[in-house]
């Protein structure tokens, strides 16, 4: 069997094409998952200005990296809300990692970290969800833990509704 230069080039191109397809198959699901995640809080003062403009409350999920209940709350409730256009008219959703040293600007405009902000907000258990008005005041009772999964969406909706009432009453 005689192998020509053209044959080697075709074989090389087929191998490269298969490698590219395999790489895309491995990378794209991770990119899609990352794009569908929650927005980490970076500037709550700016978020509050946007919330005031839109007349909606701010929902903050306090989580930690190794909390499987946090992952479940994000996956089953908050990410679907975050990606649903209808919720953009009802709430701004942010996430804070209680163990993170990532820089954060608080509602008061002062620099802090995610962890320090969580401690100042008296968050000691995750997941915790707090709803804030446009001035950074709590606008409903916090949801601490996963509670009863069958009713969690209802609790979440009630908290958002209470925050909406308070924000729009001003």
C-alpha positions in Angstrom: 0.0 0.0 0.0 1.4 3.3 -1.1 0.5 6.3 1.1 0.6 9.6 -0.8 1.1 13.1 0.6 -2.5 13.9 -0.3 -3.7 10.8 1.7 -1.7 11.8 4.8 -3.1 15.4 4.6 -6.6 14.1 4.3 -6.1 11.8 7.3 -4.6 14.6 9.3 -7.5 16.9 8.4 -10.0 14.2 9.5 -8.2 13.7 12.8 -8.1 17.5 13.4 -11.8 17.8 12.6 -12.7 15.0 15.0 -10.6 16.6 17.7 -12.3 19.9 17.2 -15.7 18.3 17.4 -14.7 16.5 20.6 -13.4 19.7 22.1 -16.6 21.6 21.3 -18.7 18.7 22.8 -16.7 19.0 26.0 -16.5 22.8 26.3 -19.9 24.0 25.2 -22.0 22.5 28.0 -19.7 24.1 30.5 -19.9 27.5 28.8 -23.7 27.2 28.6 -23.9 26.3 32.3 -21.6 29.3 33.2 -23.7 31.7 31.1 -26.9 30.5 32.9 -25.5 31.1 36.4 -26.3 33.9 38.8 -24.6 37.3 38.8 -22.2 37.8 41.7 -22.8 41.0 43.6 -20.1 43.5 42.8 -21.7 46.9 43.4 -24.9 46.8 45.4 -25.1 50.6 45.4 -25.3 50.5 41.5 -27.8 47.6 41.8 -29.9 49.7 44.1 -29.9 52.6 41.6 -31.0 50.2 38.9 -33.7 48.7 41.2 -35.0 52.2 41.9 -35.2 53.0 38.2 -37.0 49.8 37.5 -39.1 49.9 40.8 -38.1 46.4 41.8 -36.4 44.8 44.9 -33.0 43.1 45.0 -32.9 39.4 45.9 -29.5 38.3 47.3 -28.7 34.7 47.7 -26.0 34.1 50.3 -24.3 30.9 49.5 -21.0 29.0 49.9 -18.9 27.1 47.5 -19.5 23.6 48.9 -23.2 23.9 49.9 -25.3 21.4 47.9 -28.5 23.0 49.2 -27.2 26.3 47.7 -26.6 24.6 44.4 -30.1 23.1 44.5 -31.7 26.5 45.2 -29.8 28.1 42.4 -30.5 25.3 39.9 -34.2 24.7 40.7 -35.4 28.2 41.5 -33.1 31.2 41.0 -31.3 30.4 37.7 -34.7 29.8 36.0 -36.0 33.0 37.5 -32.8 34.9 36.5 -33.1 33.7 32.9 -36.9 34.4 32.6 -37.6 37.8 31.1 -40.8 38.2 33.2 -38.8 38.2 36.4 -36.6 41.1 35.2 -39.7 43.2 35.7 -40.1 41.9 39.3 -36.6 41.5 40.9 -32.8 41.9 40.5 -31.0 38.7 41.5 -27.5 38.7 42.9 -25.3 36.1 44.7 -22.8 36.6 47.6 -20.4 33.9 48.7 -20.2 34.2 52.5 -16.6 32.9 52.5 -15.3 35.0 49.7 -12.8 37.8 50.0 -14.0 39.1 46.6 -14.3 42.9 46.7 -17.9 44.3 47.0 -19.4 47.8 47.2 -22.2 47.8 49.7 -25.5 49.6 49.6 -23.9 52.4 51.4 -21.2 52.8 48.7 -18.4 51.6 50.9 -15.9 49.0 49.8 -16.0 45.7 51.6 -15.8 42.0 50.7 -18.5 39.5 50.1 -17.7 37.6 53.4 -17.6 40.8 55.5 -20.9 42.0 54.0 -22.5 38.7 54.8 -21.2 38.8 58.3 -22.5 42.4 58.7 -25.8 41.2 57.4 -25.8 38.5 60.1 -25.9 35.6 57.7 -24.6 32.5 59.4 -26.4 29.8 57.5 -26.6 29.0 53.8 -28.5 29.2 51.7 -30.1 32.4 52.9 -32.1 34.7 50.7 -32.8 38.3 51.6 -34.9 40.7 49.7 -33.8 44.4 49.9 -35.5 47.6 48.9 -33.8 50.3 46.8 -32.1 51.7 49.9 -30.6 48.4 51.1 -33.2 47.8 53.8 -34.6 44.3 54.2 -38.0 44.2 52.6 -39.2 40.8 53.7 -38.4 38.0 56.2 -35.2 36.1 55.0 -35.5 32.6 53.7 -33.0 30.6 55.7 -32.2 27.0 54.5 -34.0 25.1 51.8 -37.1 24.8 54.0 -39.7 22.5 52.5 -38.7 22.1 48.8 -42.4 21.5 47.8 -43.3 24.9 49.1 -40.0 26.8 48.5 -41.1 28.4 45.3 -44.2 29.8 47.0 -42.1 31.2 49.9 -39.8 32.8 47.3 -42.7 34.3 45.4 -44.2 35.7 48.6 -40.9 37.3 49.6 -40.5 38.9 46.2 -44.1 40.1 46.2 -43.6 41.7 49.6 -40.4 43.4 48.4 -42.3 44.7 45.3 -45.1 46.1 47.5 -42.6 47.9 49.7 -40.5 49.3 46.8 -43.5 50.4 44.8 -45.3 52.0 47.8 -42.6 54.7 48.0 
